[in-house]
Amino acid sequence: MSVSEIISIEPATGAVFWRAPVSDVNAEIEIARESWVSWAAQSFSARVEALRRFTNVVRSKSDALVDAIARETGKPIWDARNEVEAVINRVEISISAYMERSAQRRIEGALGARTALRHKPHGVLAVLGPHSMPADIPAAHIIPALLAGNAVVFKPSEKTPATGALLVECYHAAGIPPGLVRLVVGGPEEGRQIAAHPDINGLMFTGSARNGITLNRQFADTPNKILALEMGGNNPIVVWDAPDLHAAAIVVIQSAYLSAGQRCTAARRLIVQDGKHEAFLSEIVKLTNRLIVGGPFDTPLPYMGPVIDNEAADKLQEDFLNMMIKGGRPLRHLDRPDDSLPFLSPALIDMSDCTERLDTEMFGPILQVIRVPDFEAAIAEANQTRFGLSASLIGGSPQLYDKFWANTRAGLVNWNRPTNGPPVNAPLGGVGLSGNHRPSAAYAADYCAYPVVSNEEDNVRASIGIGLRDWTPDHD
């Protein structure tokens, strides 16, 4: 069903935060199409200078951006501030990544011959952003796209449009021509229009596996268009022979409950050794009981805010109830103090005795416990998913970690570190339903421009040394 206006609601209060009419998708793409050629014709250094100005603008507007993120997502203000800092750091990291992966190269040959490798922009790239990190994840696509010489049509999540609008304002305030970064305010219908539009040259998407699969099928008919998918995960964290149970419990809590579990890299499954698990799970429950859940500006500062909206909270409660029906044993219930607001407590549920476990991304503060008899079973359980984004081993020896790394199917494999918070100067991507082998962050440069190889000489020299008849006048 189409709507004429998008309204942003603060999840922590239920108040209206922002509203705007739905954009004209055709008009926005046309503006971008008309603008990108002159931008692509500029030197790389000119584009770098413009994006460094963008960094300065974001820094000057950081308070407003932090406020928008906190209000629209419900994140604690410290979490929102970390996201803005990540946006600021994106520019220099993207410049370095472009120079490393897309820089011009030349190989000299004999007699003045040479091979040149250069990269060209695609044209107009669309970015469909998520609500979980409404500034940083879009910036991780938009900045490399602009550096490469593309124009961008950006549709933020309909749940966090104000943050997206403010981000676009920052590009324009930096002197980047308004036609190059176009904001589309809209919902799912506008997203579908963008994806199907004949005048885009590619699309970068972060969101659910269901929507990503739909896009993958749609783009199968247009192999000339680039498609980069990041679709989340059902991420395992394995705790094995951890010498410090308290520290290990903290890493698990950071993995599962940061941003109320609304990160694609959040831990969803905790895998432990059966018979050695009780003291460790008790430590997790004790720490979890101390976590403060509250609004983004509450005092004292909360560790967790609400999930994005009541619909998401309802779905998570339904999922938790279904897990209990299937035989799950709650170690800490998923509580909701106020049915009118989407605040949920962090939950822990033992699913070891359940023969049927759903392989889905429950996007919220629910952590499933699975007890296994040995480390081989732990690795097998970690791989028991169609996803493959992130995985961590907590504890164990270097030899055990080598075994874990070699046999775990994921794009991000950590040791004694949380599953989330990947370094922004490295690629981020996964296998299976987590992506389509288009990792973002430092590797976004790979799909924002395409390589052009040129064999070149300053003068024409050519001869045919074989396969010709002897010359005679009759052959003229």
C-alpha positions as CSV (number, residue, x, y, z in Angstrom):
1,M,0.0,0.0,0.0
2,S,1.5,3.4,-1.0
3,V,1.5,6.3,1.4
4,S,2.0,10.0,0.8
5,E,4.0,10.8,3.9
6,I,6.7,9.1,6.0
7,I,6.5,9.7,9.7
8,S,9.4,8.9,12.1
9,I,8.4,7.8,15.6
10,E,10.8,7.9,18.6
11,P,10.7,4.3,19.9
12,A,11.6,5.3,23.4
13,T,8.7,7.7,23.8
14,G,6.2,7.0,21.0
15,A,6.4,10.7,20.0
16,V,6.5,11.9,16.4
17,F,10.1,13.0,15.6
18,W,10.0,13.9,11.9
19,R,7.8,13.7,8.9
20,A,8.1,14.5,5.2
21,P,6.2,13.7,2.0
22,V,7.2,10.7,-0.1
23,S,9.7,11.5,-2.8
24,D,9.3,11.2,-6.6
25,V,11.7,8.4,-7.4
26,N,11.8,9.1,-11.1
27,A,12.6,12.7,-10.6
28,E,15.4,12.0,-8.1
29,I,17.1,9.4,-10.3
30,E,16.8,11.8,-13.3
31,I,18.6,14.5,-11.3
32,A,21.4,12.1,-10.3
33,R,21.7,10.9,-13.9
34,E,22.2,14.4,-15.2
35,S,24.8,15.2,-12.6
36,W,27.2,12.3,-12.4
37,V,29.1,12.8,-15.7
38,S,30.6,16.1,-14.6
39,W,31.5,14.7,-11.2
40,A,33.2,11.7,-12.8
41,A,35.2,14.0,-15.0
42,Q,36.8,15.7,-12.0
43,S,40.1,14.5,-10.8
44,F,40.3,12.1,-7.9
45,S,42.1,14.7,-5.8
46,A,39.1,17.1,-6.3
47,R,36.7,14.4,-5.1
48,V,39.0,13.6,-2.1
49,E,39.0,17.3,-1.2
50,A,35.2,17.5,-1.3
51,L,34.8,14.4,0.9
52,R,37.3,15.7,3.4
53,R,35.1,18.8,3.7
54,F,32.2,16.5,4.4
55,T,34.2,15.1,7.3
56,N,34.5,18.6,8.7
57,V,30.8,19.3,8.2
58,V,29.8,16.1,10.0
59,R,32.2,17.0,12.9
60,S,30.6,20.4,13.2
61,K,27.1,18.9,13.1
62,S,27.9,15.9,15.2
63,D,25.6,16.9,18.1
64,A,22.6,17.2,15.8
65,L,23.4,13.9,14.1
66,V,23.9,12.1,17.5
67,D,20.6,13.5,18.7
68,A,18.8,12.3,15.5
69,I,20.3,8.8,15.7
70,A,19.4,8.5,19.4
71,R,15.8,9.7,19.0
72,E,15.1,7.7,15.8
73,T,16.7,4.4,16.9
74,G,16.3,4.6,20.7
75,K,20.0,3.9,21.1
76,P,21.8,5.2,24.2
77,I,23.5,8.5,23.4
78,W,26.9,7.0,23.8
79,D,26.1,4.4,21.2
80,A,24.9,7.1,18.8
81,R,28.0,9.1,19.4
82,N,30.2,6.1,18.5
83,E,28.3,5.8,15.2
84,V,28.9,9.4,14.3
85,E,32.6,9.0,15.0
86,A,32.6,6.0,12.7
87,V,31.1,8.2,9.9
88,I,33.9,10.7,10.4
89,N,36.5,8.0,10.1
90,R,35.0,6.6,7.0
91,V,36.4,9.2,4.6
92,E,40.1,8.6,5.2
93,I,39.6,4.9,5.4
94,S,37.8,5.0,2.1
95,I,40.5,7.1,0.4
96,S,43.1,4.6,1.5
97,A,41.0,1.7,0.3
98,Y,40.5,3.3,-3.1
99,M,44.2,4.0,-3.5
100,E,45.0,0.4,-2.5
101,R,42.3,-1.4,-4.6
102,S,41.4,1.0,-7.4
103,A,44.4,3.2,-8.0
104,Q,45.8,3.7,-11.5
105,R,48.6,1.3,-12.3
106,R,51.0,1.1,-15.3
107,I,53.3,-1.7,-16.4
108,E,56.0,-0.8,-18.9
109,G,56.9,-3.1,-21.7
110,A,59.4,-3.3,-24.5
111,L,59.8,-0.6,-27.1
112,G,57.5,1.8,-25.4
113,A,54.6,-0.6,-25.0
114,R,52.7,-0.5,-21.7
115,T,49.7,-1.8,-19.9
116,A,47.5,0.6,-18.0
117,L,44.9,-0.3,-15.3
118,R,42.3,2.4,-14.6
119,H,38.9,2.3,-13.0
120,K,35.7,3.9,-14.2
121,P,32.5,4.7,-12.2
122,H,29.3,2.9,-12.9
123,G,27.1,6.0,-13.1
124,V,24.1,6.2,-10.7
125,L,24.3,3.9,-7.7
126,A,21.3,3.4,-5.3
127,V,21.8,2.8,-1.6
128,L,19.1,1.3,0.5
129,G,20.0,1.8,4.2
130,P,19.0,0.0,7.4
131,H,17.5,1.4,10.6
132,S,20.1,-0.3,12.8
133,M,23.0,2.0,11.9
134,P,21.2,4.7,9.9
135,A,24.3,6.9,9.4
136,D,27.4,4.7,9.3
137,I,26.2,1.9,7.1
138,P,24.9,4.2,4.3
139,A,28.1,6.3,4.6
140,A,30.1,3.1,4.1
141,H,28.5,2.9,0.6
142,I,28.0,6.5,-0.3
143,I,31.5,7.7,0.4
144,P,33.3,5.1,-1.7
145,A,30.7,5.6,-4.4
146,L,31.4,9.3,-4.6
147,L,35.1,8.9,-4.4
148,A,34.9,6.6,-7.5
149,G,33.0,9.2,-9.4
150,N,29.4,8.0,-9.1
151,A,26.2,9.8,-8.2
152,V,24.1,8.3,-5.4
153,V,20.4,7.9,-4.9
154,F,19.9,7.1,-1.2
155,K,16.8,5.8,0.5
156,P,17.1,5.5,4.2
157,S,14.9,3.1,6.1
158,E,11.4,4.5,6.5
159,K,12.0,4.0,10.3
160,T,15.0,6.4,10.4
161,P,14.5,8.9,7.6
162,A,15.5,12.0,9.6
163,T,19.0,10.7,10.1
164,G,19.3,10.0,6.4
165,A,18.1,13.5,5.5
166,L,20.6,15.1,7.9
167,L,23.4,13.0,6.4
168,V,22.5,14.1,2.9
169,E,22.5,17.7,4.1
170,C,26.0,17.2,5.3
171,Y,27.2,16.2,1.8
172,H,25.5,19.2,0.3
173,A,26.9,21.6,2.9
174,A,30.4,20.3,2.1
175,G,30.0,21.6,-1.5
176,I,29.3,18.3,-3.1
177,P,26.8,19.2,-5.9
178,P,23.2,18.6,-4.7
179,G,22.5,16.5,-7.8
180,L,25.1,13.9,-6.8
181,V,23.5,12.8,-3.6
182,R,19.8,12.5,-3.8
183,L,17.5,11.7,-0.9
184,V,14.5,9.5,-1.5
185,V,12.0,9.6,1.4
186,G,9.8,6.5,1.2
187,G,8.8,3.1,2.3
188,P,9.0,-0.4,0.7
189,E,7.2,0.7,-2.4
190,E,9.8,3.4,-3.2
191,G,12.6,0.9,-2.5
192,R,11.1,-1.5,-5.1
193,Q,10.8,1.4,-7.6
194,I,14.5,2.3,-7.1
195,A,15.6,-1.3,-7.5
196,A,13.6,-1.8,-10.7
197,H,14.5,1.5,-12.2
198,P,16.2,1.2,-15.6
199,D,18.4,4.3,-15.0
200,I,20.3,3.0,-12.0
201,N,23.6,1.2,-12.7
202,G,23.8,-0.7,-9.4
203,L,22.4,-1.0,-5.9
204,M,23.9,-1.5,-2.4
205,F,21.5,-3.0,0.1
206,T,21.8,-3.8,3.8
207,G,18.8,-5.5,5.4
208,S,17.0,-8.8,5.8
209,A,17.8,-12.0,4.0
210,R,14.2,-12.1,2.6
211,N,14.5,-8.8,0.9
212,G,18.1,-9.5,-0.2
213,I,17.0,-12.7,-1.9
214,T,14.2,-10.9,-3.7
215,L,16.7,-8.3,-5.0
216,N,19.1,-11.1,-6.1
217,R,16.4,-12.7,-8.1
218,Q,15.4,-9.4,-9.7
219,F,18.9,-8.4,-10.6
220,A,19.6,-11.8,-12.2
221,D,18.0,-10.4,-15.4
222,T,20.4,-7.4,-15.4
223,P,24.0,-8.8,-15.1
224,N,25.2,-5.4,-16.3
225,K,24.2,-3.8,-13.0
226,I,26.3,-4.2,-9.8
227,L,24.4,-5.6,-6.8
228,A,26.0,-5.6,-3.3
229,L,24.1,-7.4,-0.5
230,E,24.6,-7.5,3.2
231,M,21.9,-9.5,4.8
232,G,22.8,-10.2,8.5
233,G,23.5,-13.4,10.3
234,N,22.6,-16.1,12.8
235,N,26.0,-15.6,14.4
236,P,27.6,-18.1,16.8
237,I,29.9,-17.3,19.8
238,V,31.7,-20.4,21.2
239,V,33.1,-20.3,24.7
240,W,35.6,-23.1,25.4
241,D,38.0,-23.4,28.3
242,A,37.9,-19.7,29.0
243,P,40.3,-19.0,32.0
244,D,38.4,-15.9,33.1
245,L,34.7,-16.5,33.2
246,H,33.8,-12.9,34.1
247,A,35.7,-11.5,31.1
248,A,34.3,-14.1,28.8
249,A,30.8,-13.3,30.0
250,I,31.4,-9.6,29.3
251,V,32.4,-10.4,25.7
252,V,29.3,-12.5,25.2
253,I,27.1,-9.7,26.6
254,Q,28.7,-7.2,24.3
255,S,28.2,-9.5,21.4
256,A,24.6,-10.3,22.0
257,Y,23.1,-7.1,23.6
258,L,24.9,-4.1,22.1
259,S,22.4,-1.8,20.4
260,A,19.6,-4.1,21.9
261,G,20.9,-6.9,19.7
262,Q,20.1,-4.9,16.5
263,R,23.4,-5.4,14.7
264,C,23.9,-7.7,11.8
265,T,27.0,-9.0,13.6
266,A,25.3,-9.6,16.9
267,A,25.7,-13.0,18.5
268,R,22.5,-15.1,18.3
269,R,23.8,-18.5,19.5
270,L,26.1,-19.2,22.5
271,I,27.8,-22.6,22.2
272,V,29.3,-24.1,25.4
273,Q,30.7,-27.4,26.6
274,D,28.0,-29.5,28.2
275,G,28.9,-30.3,31.9
276,K,31.2,-27.2,32.2
277,H,28.6,-24.6,31.4
278,E,26.7,-23.9,34.7
279,A,29.2,-21.6,36.3
280,F,29.6,-19.6,33.1
281,L,25.9,-19.3,32.4
282,S,25.4,-18.2,36.0
283,E,28.0,-15.4,35.4
284,I,26.2,-14.3,32.3
285,V,22.9,-14.1,34.1
286,K,24.4,-12.1,37.0
287,L,25.8,-9.6,34.6
288,T,22.7,-9.4,32.4
289,N,20.6,-8.7,35.5
290,R,22.7,-5.6,36.0
291,L,22.3,-4.2,32.5
292,I,20.3,-1.0,32.5
293,V,17.6,-0.7,29.8
294,G,16.2,2.8,29.2
295,G,15.8,5.8,27.0
296,P,18.7,7.3,25.1
297,F,19.0,10.3,27.4
298,D,18.3,8.6,30.7
299,T,20.4,9.0,33.8
300,P,22.3,6.8,34.6
301,L,23.0,6.0,31.0
302,P,21.5,2.7,29.9
303,Y,23.4,-0.1,28.2
304,M,20.4,-0.9,26.0
305,G,17.6,1.1,24.5
306,P,14.4,-0.2,23.0
307,V,14.1,-2.1,19.7
308,I,13.1,-0.1,16.8
309,D,9.3,-0.2,17.1
310,N,6.4,-2.1,18.7
311,E,6.0,-4.4,15.7
312,A,9.6,-5.6,16.1
313,A,9.0,-6.0,19.8
314,D,5.8,-8.0,19.2
315,K,7.7,-10.3,16.8
316,L,10.5,-10.9,19.2
317,Q,8.1,-11.8,22.0
318,E,6.3,-14.2,19.6
319,D,9.7,-15.8,18.6
320,F,10.6,-16.2,22.3
321,L,7.3,-17.9,23.1
322,N,7.7,-20.2,20.1
323,M,11.1,-21.2,21.4
324,M,9.7,-22.1,24.8
325,I,6.9,-24.1,23.1
326,K,9.5,-26.1,21.2
327,G,11.2,-27.0,24.5
328,G,13.5,-24.0,25.2
329,R,14.4,-23.4,28.8
330,P,14.5,-19.7,29.7
331,L,17.5,-18.7,31.8
332,R,16.4,-15.1,31.6
333,H,13.0,-14.2,30.3
334,L,12.3,-11.6,27.6
335,D,10.4,-9.1,29.6
336,R,8.5,-6.0,28.3
337,P,7.6,-3.6,31.1
338,D,5.2,-1.5,29.0
339,D,3.2,-3.0,26.1
340,S,2.9,0.4,24.5
341,L,6.7,0.8,24.0
342,P,9.3,-1.5,22.5
343,F,11.6,-1.8,25.5
344,L,12.7,-5.5,26.0
345,S,15.0,-7.0,28.6
346,P,18.0,-9.0,27.5
347,A,16.9,-12.7,27.2
348,L,18.8,-16.0,27.5
349,I,17.3,-19.3,26.6
350,D,18.7,-22.8,26.6
351,M,17.7,-24.6,23.3
352,S,20.0,-27.6,23.7
353,D,17.2,-30.1,24.1
354,C,15.2,-28.8,21.1
355,T,15.4,-30.9,18.0
356,E,14.0,-28.1,15.9
357,R,15.7,-24.7,16.1
358,L,14.8,-21.9,13.7
359,D,17.7,-20.7,11.5
360,T,16.6,-17.1,11.4
361,E,18.0,-13.7,12.3
362,M,16.1,-12.7,15.4
363,F,17.0,-9.0,15.4
364,G,16.9,-8.2,19.0
365,P,18.2,-9.0,22.5
366,I,17.7,-12.8,22.5
367,L,20.6,-15.2,22.9
368,Q,20.2,-18.9,22.5
369,V,22.4,-21.4,24.5
370,I,23.4,-24.7,22.9
371,R,25.4,-27.2,24.9
372,V,27.6,-29.6,23.0
373,P,29.9,-32.5,24.1
374,D,33.2,-31.6,22.4
375,F,34.9,-29.0,20.2
376,E,34.2,-30.8,16.9
377,A,30.5,-30.6,17.8
378,A,30.9,-26.9,18.7
379,I,32.3,-26.2,15.2
380,A,29.5,-28.3,13.6
381,E,26.9,-26.4,15.6
382,A,28.5,-23.0,14.7
383,N,28.1,-24.0,11.0
384,Q,24.5,-25.2,11.4
385,T,23.1,-22.2,9.7
386,R,22.4,-20.9,6.2
387,F,24.0,-17.6,7.2
388,G,27.8,-17.0,7.5
389,L,28.6,-13.4,8.7
390,S,30.3,-13.5,12.0
391,A,31.7,-16.0,14.5
392,S,33.8,-15.8,17.7
393,L,35.8,-18.2,19.8
394,I,36.3,-17.1,23.5
395,G,39.0,-19.1,25.3
396,G,41.0,-22.0,24.0
397,S,44.6,-22.3,22.8
398,P,46.1,-20.9,19.6
399,Q,45.9,-24.3,18.1
400,L,42.2,-24.5,19.0
401,Y,41.6,-21.1,17.4
402,D,43.5,-22.2,14.2
403,K,41.1,-25.2,14.0
404,F,38.1,-22.9,14.6
405,W,39.2,-20.4,12.0
406,A,39.9,-23.0,9.4
407,N,36.6,-24.8,9.8
408,T,34.1,-22.1,10.7
409,R,32.1,-20.7,7.7
410,A,31.9,-16.9,8.2
411,G,33.3,-13.7,6.8
412,L,34.4,-12.4,10.2
413,V,36.1,-15.0,12.5
414,N,37.3,-13.6,15.8
415,W,39.3,-14.9,18.8
416,N,38.6,-13.5,22.3
417,R,36.7,-10.6,20.8
418,P,33.0,-9.9,20.3
419,T,31.2,-11.0,17.2
420,N,30.3,-7.3,16.5
421,G,32.2,-4.1,16.1
422,P,34.3,-5.1,13.1
423,P,37.2,-2.7,12.2
424,V,36.1,-0.2,9.6
425,N,39.5,-0.4,7.8
426,A,38.8,-4.0,6.9
427,P,36.2,-5.7,4.7
428,L,32.9,-6.7,6.1
429,G,30.9,-9.4,4.4
430,G,29.7,-13.0,4.7
431,V,28.8,-16.1,2.9
432,G,25.6,-18.1,2.5
433,L,22.5,-15.9,3.2
434,S,24.7,-13.2,4.7
435,G,25.8,-11.7,1.4
436,N,26.7,-12.2,-2.3
437,H,30.5,-11.9,-2.0
438,R,30.4,-8.1,-2.2
439,P,32.0,-7.2,1.2
440,S,31.6,-3.6,2.3
441,A,33.8,-1.2,4.3
442,A,37.3,-1.3,3.0
443,Y,36.3,-3.5,0.0
444,A,33.4,-1.3,-1.1
445,A,35.9,0.3,-3.6
446,D,35.7,-3.0,-5.5
447,Y,32.1,-2.6,-6.6
448,C,32.0,1.2,-6.8
449,A,34.1,1.3,-9.9
450,Y,35.1,-1.3,-12.6
451,P,38.6,-1.9,-14.0
452,V,39.5,-1.0,-17.5
453,V,42.7,-2.5,-18.9
454,S,44.5,-0.7,-21.8
455,N,47.4,-1.9,-23.9
456,E,49.0,1.2,-25.2
457,E,51.9,2.5,-27.4
458,D,52.8,6.0,-28.5
459,N,53.3,5.0,-32.1
460,V,51.7,2.4,-34.4
461,R,54.0,-0.5,-35.1
462,A,52.6,-3.7,-36.6
463,S,53.7,-6.6,-38.8
464,I,52.4,-10.0,-39.8
465,G,55.3,-12.4,-39.8
466,I,53.5,-15.6,-40.7
467,G,50.6,-16.8,-42.9
468,L,51.1,-14.5,-45.8
469,R,51.7,-15.4,-49.5
470,D,54.8,-13.9,-51.1
471,W,54.0,-10.6,-52.6
472,T,53.6,-10.1,-56.3
473,P,52.0,-7.2,-58.3
474,D,49.0,-9.4,-59.1
475,H,48.1,-9.5,-55.4
476,D,47.7,-5.7,-55.0
